[in-house]
Amino acid sequence: MEFGKDYGKPEMFATAVMREIKDGEIVFHGLASSTPMVVMKAAKALGKDFTYVTLSDGVDHDWNRPPYVASTLTENTYTGSVATFGLDEIFDLYASGKGDIAFLSCLQIDKTGRIAMSYVGGDYDHPKLRGPGGAGSATLTPVTKRTIIWKTAHDKRTMVEHVEFATTSPAVDKEFTLITPLCIFRKPVGEKLLKLECIFPYTTVDEVKENTAWVIDETEVPVMAPPTEEELAALKKVDPNNILAFEF
């Protein structure tokens, strides 16, 4: 474990994501999302009362079943589900204003919250890196009450000054959040730029600035409290195979 403590970056990151979930909410994450998968199960273990939907089509699957692989396309996110919900139905649910949180990721993001999921480098027909494209990101970001981008890397290749080809961008009238292993950025409703909201216990504002390509104006921000014993216990309970470490 890093830092000579009971937690490292994966646990702090997961805790920050978990703290975003409120009772009564409908919460979604997409494919290739092993970190949010562990977080959702841990939030259930903590007793949070929310509805969990994924692209594996299961609603509120049996969270007691520990993930055994990092994939989110296994029976582990389906067995014990109270209902089957297809992708088209998820899109309809969120477009009708009933979905509360969409946990999404990206290849790159800039200071306005524009994200690249289609490609990075080169041009559209000849990219250096081809991504999965719009899919849920382009559909859900404009209509979701709270879009939360999770990214397990924080460096200048990822947090760029300007995304060259934006797959989607935040809605001005909705909350938009970026969580990284170092900090949380948030774009308040009605504003156009991400602001540094808080940092994690093992970093500094200067380190965040050094690893972010856009200019950060904030000089002092709160430090998020470290994971509690209960939060760490919930993560260990649902993740004995340490799937959480897969993306770090």
C-alpha positions as CSV (number, residue, x, y, z in Angstrom):
1,M,0.0,0.0,0.0
2,E,1.3,3.5,-0.9
3,F,2.2,6.2,1.6
4,G,2.7,3.8,4.5
5,K,-1.0,4.1,5.4
6,D,-4.1,2.0,5.1
7,Y,-4.9,3.3,1.7
8,G,-3.3,4.4,-1.6
9,K,-4.4,6.3,-4.7
10,P,-6.9,3.6,-5.8
11,E,-8.7,3.6,-2.5
12,M,-8.7,7.4,-2.3
13,F,-9.9,7.7,-5.8
14,A,-12.7,5.1,-5.3
15,T,-13.7,6.8,-2.1
16,A,-14.0,10.2,-3.8
17,V,-16.2,8.6,-6.5
18,M,-18.3,6.8,-3.9
19,R,-19.0,10.0,-2.0
20,E,-20.7,11.5,-5.1
21,I,-23.6,9.0,-4.8
22,K,-26.7,10.0,-2.9
23,D,-29.6,7.9,-1.7
24,G,-32.4,7.6,-4.1
25,E,-30.4,8.3,-7.2
26,I,-30.2,6.3,-10.5
27,V,-26.6,5.8,-11.3
28,F,-25.0,4.5,-14.5
29,H,-21.6,3.5,-15.7
30,G,-20.6,2.1,-19.1
31,L,-18.3,-0.5,-20.5
32,A,-14.6,-1.0,-19.6
33,S,-15.4,0.5,-16.2
34,S,-13.8,-1.8,-13.7
35,T,-13.2,1.0,-11.2
36,P,-16.8,2.4,-11.1
37,M,-18.0,-1.2,-10.9
38,V,-16.0,-1.8,-7.7
39,V,-17.2,1.6,-6.4
40,M,-20.9,0.8,-7.0
41,K,-20.6,-2.5,-5.2
42,A,-18.8,-0.8,-2.3
43,A,-21.4,2.0,-2.1
44,K,-24.1,-0.7,-1.8
45,A,-22.1,-2.4,0.9
46,L,-22.0,0.9,2.8
47,G,-25.8,0.8,2.7
48,K,-26.4,3.6,0.1
49,D,-29.8,3.2,-1.3
50,F,-29.6,3.9,-5.1
51,T,-30.4,2.2,-8.4
52,Y,-27.4,0.8,-10.2
53,V,-27.6,0.4,-14.0
54,T,-24.9,-0.7,-16.4
55,L,-24.4,-1.5,-20.1
56,S,-24.5,-5.2,-19.2
57,D,-28.2,-4.7,-19.0
58,G,-28.7,-5.7,-15.4
59,V,-30.4,-3.4,-12.9
60,D,-29.3,-3.7,-9.2
61,H,-27.4,-7.0,-9.7
62,D,-26.2,-8.9,-6.6
63,W,-23.5,-6.6,-5.4
64,N,-22.3,-9.3,-2.9
65,R,-20.7,-11.2,-5.8
66,P,-17.0,-10.0,-5.9
67,P,-15.7,-9.2,-9.4
68,Y,-13.2,-11.8,-10.5
69,V,-12.1,-10.0,-13.7
70,A,-11.8,-6.4,-14.7
71,S,-14.4,-6.7,-17.5
72,T,-17.9,-5.2,-16.9
73,L,-19.4,-7.6,-19.5
74,T,-19.7,-10.7,-17.3
75,E,-22.4,-12.3,-15.3
76,N,-21.0,-10.6,-12.3
77,T,-22.8,-7.4,-13.3
78,Y,-25.9,-9.2,-14.3
79,T,-26.6,-12.2,-11.9
80,G,-29.3,-11.4,-9.4
81,S,-30.6,-8.3,-11.3
82,V,-34.1,-7.2,-10.5
83,A,-34.7,-6.3,-14.1
84,T,-33.1,-6.3,-17.6
85,F,-32.6,-2.9,-19.1
86,G,-31.2,-2.5,-22.6
87,L,-29.0,0.4,-23.8
88,D,-31.9,2.0,-25.7
89,E,-33.9,2.0,-22.5
90,I,-31.1,3.5,-20.5
91,F,-30.8,6.3,-23.1
92,D,-34.6,6.8,-22.9
93,L,-34.4,6.9,-19.1
94,Y,-31.8,9.6,-19.0
95,A,-33.2,11.6,-21.9
96,S,-36.5,11.8,-20.0
97,G,-34.7,13.4,-17.0
98,K,-34.9,10.4,-14.7
99,G,-31.2,9.5,-14.5
100,D,-29.2,11.2,-11.9
101,I,-25.5,10.3,-12.5
102,A,-23.6,9.0,-15.5
103,F,-20.1,7.9,-14.7
104,L,-18.1,8.2,-17.9
105,S,-14.4,8.3,-18.9
106,C,-12.3,9.8,-21.7
107,L,-9.1,9.7,-23.6
108,Q,-8.5,13.4,-23.0
109,I,-10.3,16.3,-21.4
110,D,-9.8,20.1,-21.5
111,K,-10.6,23.0,-19.1
112,T,-14.1,23.4,-20.6
113,G,-14.9,19.8,-20.0
114,R,-14.8,18.9,-23.7
115,I,-13.8,15.2,-23.9
116,A,-12.1,13.2,-26.6
117,M,-13.4,9.7,-27.1
118,S,-13.2,9.4,-30.8
119,Y,-9.4,9.8,-31.5
120,V,-6.2,11.5,-30.3
121,G,-3.5,12.8,-32.6
122,G,-3.5,12.9,-36.4
123,D,-6.9,13.4,-38.0
124,Y,-10.2,11.6,-38.0
125,D,-9.3,9.3,-40.9
126,H,-5.7,8.8,-39.8
127,P,-5.5,9.0,-36.0
128,K,-2.6,8.1,-33.8
129,L,-5.1,6.6,-31.4
130,R,-8.6,5.5,-32.2
131,G,-11.1,5.5,-29.4
132,P,-14.6,4.0,-29.0
133,G,-16.4,7.1,-30.2
134,G,-19.5,8.9,-28.9
135,A,-21.8,6.1,-27.7
136,G,-23.0,6.8,-24.2
137,S,-20.8,9.9,-23.8
138,A,-22.3,11.9,-26.6
139,T,-25.8,10.7,-25.7
140,L,-25.8,11.0,-22.0
141,T,-23.7,14.1,-21.2
142,P,-26.2,16.6,-22.6
143,V,-29.1,15.1,-20.7
144,T,-27.7,13.8,-17.5
145,K,-28.3,15.8,-14.3
146,R,-24.7,15.1,-13.1
147,T,-22.1,13.8,-15.4
148,I,-19.0,12.6,-13.6
149,I,-15.9,11.9,-15.6
150,W,-13.5,9.4,-13.9
151,K,-9.9,9.2,-15.1
152,T,-7.3,7.1,-13.3
153,A,-4.4,9.0,-14.9
154,H,-3.6,12.7,-14.3
155,D,-1.0,14.1,-16.6
156,K,-0.6,16.7,-19.3
157,R,-1.3,14.2,-22.1
158,T,-4.7,13.6,-20.6
159,M,-5.6,17.0,-19.0
160,V,-4.9,19.1,-22.1
161,E,-5.3,22.8,-22.9
162,H,-7.6,22.1,-25.9
163,V,-9.2,18.9,-27.1
164,E,-8.7,18.8,-30.9
165,F,-11.8,16.8,-31.7
166,A,-14.5,16.9,-29.0
167,T,-16.8,13.9,-28.8
168,T,-19.0,15.7,-26.4
169,S,-19.1,18.7,-24.1
170,P,-20.9,19.6,-20.9
171,A,-24.3,21.2,-20.8
172,V,-24.1,24.7,-19.3
173,D,-27.3,24.1,-17.2
174,K,-26.0,20.8,-15.6
175,E,-23.3,19.9,-13.1
176,F,-20.2,18.4,-14.5
177,T,-17.4,16.8,-12.5
178,L,-13.9,15.4,-13.2
179,I,-12.3,13.0,-10.6
180,T,-8.6,12.0,-11.0
181,P,-6.2,10.3,-8.6
182,L,-5.1,13.7,-7.4
183,C,-8.2,15.9,-7.1
184,I,-11.7,16.9,-8.1
185,F,-12.6,19.5,-10.6
186,R,-16.1,20.7,-10.9
187,K,-18.0,23.0,-13.4
188,P,-20.9,24.6,-11.5
189,V,-24.2,25.0,-13.2
190,G,-24.2,28.1,-15.4
191,E,-20.4,28.3,-15.7
192,K,-18.2,27.2,-18.6
193,L,-14.9,26.3,-17.0
194,L,-13.8,23.5,-14.6
195,K,-12.6,24.7,-11.2
196,L,-10.3,22.9,-8.8
197,E,-12.6,22.0,-6.0
198,C,-10.4,20.0,-3.7
199,I,-7.2,17.9,-3.6
200,F,-6.5,14.5,-2.0
201,P,-4.4,14.1,1.2
202,Y,-1.2,13.0,-0.5
203,T,-0.9,15.7,-3.1
204,T,-0.6,19.5,-3.3
205,V,-2.1,22.2,-5.5
206,D,1.4,22.7,-7.1
207,E,1.5,19.0,-8.1
208,V,-1.9,19.2,-9.6
209,K,-0.8,22.3,-11.6
210,E,2.4,20.6,-12.7
211,N,0.4,17.7,-14.2
212,T,-2.4,19.7,-15.8
213,A,-1.9,21.5,-19.2
214,W,-4.5,24.2,-18.6
215,V,-3.9,27.1,-16.2
216,I,-5.4,26.6,-12.8
217,D,-6.2,29.8,-11.0
218,E,-7.0,28.4,-7.6
219,T,-4.1,28.7,-5.0
220,E,-5.8,27.2,-2.0
221,V,-8.5,24.5,-1.9
222,P,-9.8,22.1,0.7
223,V,-8.2,18.7,1.2
224,M,-10.7,15.9,1.0
225,A,-10.8,13.7,4.1
226,P,-9.1,10.3,3.7
227,P,-11.2,7.1,3.4
228,T,-12.9,6.1,6.7
229,E,-12.5,2.7,8.2
230,E,-16.0,1.9,7.0
231,E,-15.3,3.0,3.4
232,L,-12.1,0.9,3.3
233,A,-13.9,-2.1,4.8
234,A,-16.6,-1.8,2.1
235,L,-14.1,-1.7,-0.7
236,K,-12.3,-4.8,0.8
237,K,-15.6,-6.7,1.2
238,V,-16.7,-6.4,-2.4
239,D,-13.2,-6.6,-4.0
240,P,-11.1,-9.4,-2.4
241,N,-9.4,-9.9,-5.8
242,N,-8.2,-6.3,-5.9
243,I,-9.8,-5.5,-9.3
244,L,-9.6,-1.8,-8.1
245,A,-5.9,-1.8,-8.8
246,F,-6.3,-2.9,-12.4
247,E,-6.3,0.7,-13.8
248,F,-3.6,2.2,-11.6
